[in-house]
Amino acid sequence: MIPWVVLERLYLYYSYVESLPPEINWVSSEMLGEALGISPDLVRKDMTYCDIKGKPRQGYPVQELKNYLRKLLKLDVNVKSVIVGAGRLGSALANYDGLRKNNMQVLALFDVDPEKVGKNLGDIPILALSELEGFVKEKHVQCGVITVPANSAQQVCDLLVSAGVRAIWNFAPAALKVPHHVQLRNENIVQGFVLLRIRMLEVN
């Protein structure tokens, strides 16, 4: 099994080779290391988890590496998702093209604000929270994204779990509890800034 920290770097390698111009056919561990700020030795070590071989003084074939990593990272699999919380963050995620390109399909947003419910964000409907459970079950939604205030997050999480989602991506600053069969990832944006600020001020 590939460690999570390695999977995170493999995605960075994928993003890099995906951005290369079409005339570049080979990418070396030195190129990958320099682009990502890590050592070429670490790149080569990560590549031992992949069933793809490089060539001396050439590196890895770009198209083959790209296709392999895309399949390994399951970026070719469409994931049906909903976002609960149609505020600025939820709307930004729904509109983010990077998620669409990586096969995250946002089917709907949900909110309790009557000013938002019944409207569309582009081609994505904004529905009442009371419709969440039925919608998730009917559409076989796999992933729920939470962008509500912290005091509502666990309630929303419980609704998503009850409806049958397999994963929850939580942006609320709250410690959520989920059963063992549901995957949970927390993204605390404020915490990220606080840690960055500490490092910045320590340097100065």
C-alpha positions as CSV (number, residue, x, y, z in Angstrom):
1,M,0.0,0.0,0.0
2,I,1.3,3.4,-1.0
3,P,1.8,5.8,2.0
4,W,-0.4,8.9,2.0
5,V,2.6,11.2,2.0
6,V,3.9,9.5,-1.2
7,L,0.4,9.7,-2.8
8,E,0.4,13.5,-2.1
9,R,3.7,13.9,-3.9
10,L,2.6,11.6,-6.8
11,Y,-0.3,14.0,-7.4
12,L,2.2,16.9,-7.5
13,Y,4.2,15.0,-10.1
14,Y,1.0,14.4,-12.1
15,S,0.1,18.1,-12.0
16,Y,3.6,19.0,-13.2
17,V,3.7,16.6,-16.1
18,E,0.2,17.6,-17.0
19,S,1.3,21.2,-17.4
20,L,4.3,20.4,-19.6
21,P,4.1,21.6,-23.3
22,P,3.4,18.8,-25.8
23,E,6.8,18.9,-27.3
24,I,8.4,17.7,-24.1
25,N,8.4,13.9,-24.3
26,W,10.7,13.0,-21.3
27,V,10.9,14.3,-17.7
28,S,13.7,13.5,-15.4
29,S,13.8,13.1,-11.6
30,E,16.0,16.2,-11.6
31,M,13.3,18.2,-13.4
32,L,10.6,17.0,-11.1
33,G,12.7,17.6,-8.0
34,E,13.6,21.1,-9.0
35,A,10.0,22.0,-9.9
36,L,8.7,20.8,-6.6
37,G,11.6,21.7,-4.3
38,I,12.6,18.2,-3.3
39,S,15.6,16.0,-4.0
40,P,15.8,13.9,-7.2
41,D,16.6,10.9,-4.9
42,L,13.2,11.3,-3.2
43,V,11.5,11.5,-6.6
44,R,13.2,8.2,-7.7
45,K,12.3,6.6,-4.4
46,D,8.6,7.6,-4.9
47,M,8.7,6.2,-8.4
48,T,9.6,2.8,-7.0
49,Y,5.9,2.6,-6.0
50,C,4.9,2.9,-9.6
51,D,5.0,0.3,-12.3
52,I,6.8,2.6,-14.7
53,K,10.5,2.6,-15.6
54,G,12.8,5.5,-16.4
55,K,15.7,5.6,-18.8
56,P,19.2,6.8,-17.8
57,R,19.9,10.4,-18.9
58,Q,16.3,10.7,-20.2
59,G,14.0,10.1,-17.3
60,Y,10.4,9.0,-17.6
61,P,8.2,9.1,-20.8
62,V,5.8,12.0,-20.1
63,Q,2.6,10.6,-21.7
64,E,3.1,7.2,-20.2
65,L,3.8,8.7,-16.7
66,K,0.8,11.0,-17.0
67,N,-1.5,8.2,-18.0
68,Y,-0.2,5.9,-15.3
69,L,-0.5,8.4,-12.5
70,R,-3.9,9.5,-13.6
71,K,-5.1,5.9,-13.3
72,L,-3.2,5.2,-10.1
73,L,-4.6,8.3,-8.4
74,K,-8.1,7.3,-9.8
75,L,-8.5,10.7,-11.5
76,D,-10.2,8.9,-14.3
77,V,-13.1,8.0,-12.0
78,N,-16.1,10.3,-11.8
79,V,-17.1,11.2,-8.2
80,K,-20.7,12.4,-7.6
81,S,-20.7,15.1,-5.0
82,V,-22.8,17.7,-3.2
83,I,-21.8,20.8,-1.3
84,V,-23.7,21.8,1.8
85,G,-23.4,25.5,2.3
86,A,-23.9,27.8,-0.7
87,G,-22.0,30.7,0.7
88,R,-18.8,32.2,-0.7
89,L,-16.6,29.2,-0.1
90,G,-19.1,26.6,-1.2
91,S,-19.9,28.6,-4.3
92,A,-16.2,29.0,-5.1
93,L,-15.6,25.2,-4.8
94,A,-18.6,24.5,-7.0
95,N,-17.2,26.9,-9.6
96,Y,-13.6,25.7,-9.4
97,D,-12.6,24.2,-12.7
98,G,-9.7,22.3,-11.2
99,L,-12.2,20.0,-9.5
100,R,-14.2,19.4,-12.6
101,K,-11.0,18.5,-14.5
102,N,-10.2,15.9,-11.9
103,N,-13.7,14.3,-12.3
104,M,-15.4,15.8,-9.2
105,Q,-19.0,16.3,-10.3
106,V,-20.9,18.7,-8.1
107,L,-24.6,17.7,-8.6
108,A,-26.1,20.3,-6.2
109,L,-25.6,22.8,-3.4
110,F,-27.7,22.8,-0.3
111,D,-28.6,25.7,2.0
112,V,-31.1,26.9,4.6
113,D,-31.2,30.5,3.3
114,P,-34.5,31.0,1.5
115,E,-32.9,33.8,-0.6
116,K,-30.6,31.2,-2.1
117,V,-32.8,28.1,-2.3
118,G,-34.4,27.6,-5.7
119,K,-31.7,29.4,-7.6
120,N,-28.9,28.1,-9.7
121,L,-25.2,28.6,-9.5
122,G,-24.4,28.3,-13.2
123,D,-25.9,24.9,-14.0
124,I,-25.8,23.7,-10.4
125,P,-29.1,23.9,-8.5
126,I,-29.3,25.2,-4.9
127,L,-31.7,23.1,-2.9
128,A,-33.1,23.2,0.6
129,L,-31.2,21.3,3.2
130,S,-34.4,19.3,3.9
131,E,-34.0,17.7,0.5
132,L,-30.4,16.5,1.1
133,E,-31.0,13.0,2.3
134,G,-33.4,12.1,-0.5
135,F,-31.3,13.7,-3.2
136,V,-28.1,11.9,-2.0
137,K,-29.9,8.5,-2.0
138,E,-31.6,9.0,-5.3
139,K,-28.5,10.2,-7.2
140,H,-26.1,7.8,-5.5
141,V,-23.9,10.7,-4.3
142,Q,-20.5,9.4,-3.0
143,C,-19.0,12.5,-1.5
144,G,-20.3,15.4,0.6
145,V,-18.5,18.7,1.0
146,I,-19.3,20.7,4.2
147,T,-18.8,24.5,4.1
148,V,-21.3,25.5,6.8
149,P,-20.5,27.2,10.2
150,A,-18.8,25.1,12.8
151,N,-21.9,24.9,15.0
152,S,-23.9,23.2,12.2
153,A,-21.2,21.0,10.8
154,Q,-21.8,17.8,12.8
155,Q,-25.5,17.9,12.1
156,V,-24.8,18.2,8.4
157,C,-22.2,15.5,8.7
158,D,-24.7,13.2,10.3
159,L,-27.2,13.8,7.6
160,L,-24.7,13.0,4.9
161,V,-23.6,9.8,6.7
162,S,-27.3,8.8,7.1
163,A,-27.9,9.4,3.4
164,G,-25.0,7.0,2.5
165,V,-22.1,9.0,1.4
166,R,-18.7,7.3,1.4
167,A,-16.6,10.4,2.0
168,I,-16.8,13.8,3.6
169,W,-14.6,16.8,2.8
170,N,-15.0,19.2,5.7
171,F,-14.1,22.9,5.5
172,A,-15.8,23.8,8.7
173,P,-13.5,24.5,11.7
174,A,-15.0,21.6,13.7
175,A,-13.8,18.2,14.8
176,L,-16.4,15.9,13.2
177,K,-17.2,12.3,14.1
178,V,-17.9,9.8,11.4
179,P,-18.3,6.0,11.4
180,H,-15.2,4.0,10.4
181,H,-16.6,3.2,6.9
182,V,-16.8,6.9,6.0
183,Q,-13.6,8.7,4.9
184,L,-13.1,12.1,6.4
185,R,-10.7,14.9,5.3
186,N,-10.5,18.2,7.2
187,E,-9.3,21.4,5.5
188,N,-8.8,24.1,8.1
189,I,-8.0,27.2,6.0
190,V,-7.6,29.5,9.1
191,Q,-5.2,27.0,10.7
192,G,-3.1,26.9,7.6
193,F,-2.8,30.7,7.6
194,V,-1.9,30.7,11.4
195,L,0.9,28.2,10.9
196,L,2.2,30.1,7.9
197,R,2.2,33.3,9.9
198,I,4.1,31.7,12.7
199,R,6.8,30.5,10.3
200,M,6.9,33.9,8.6
201,L,7.4,35.8,11.9
202,E,10.0,33.3,13.1
203,V,12.1,34.0,10.0
204,N,11.9,37.7,10.7
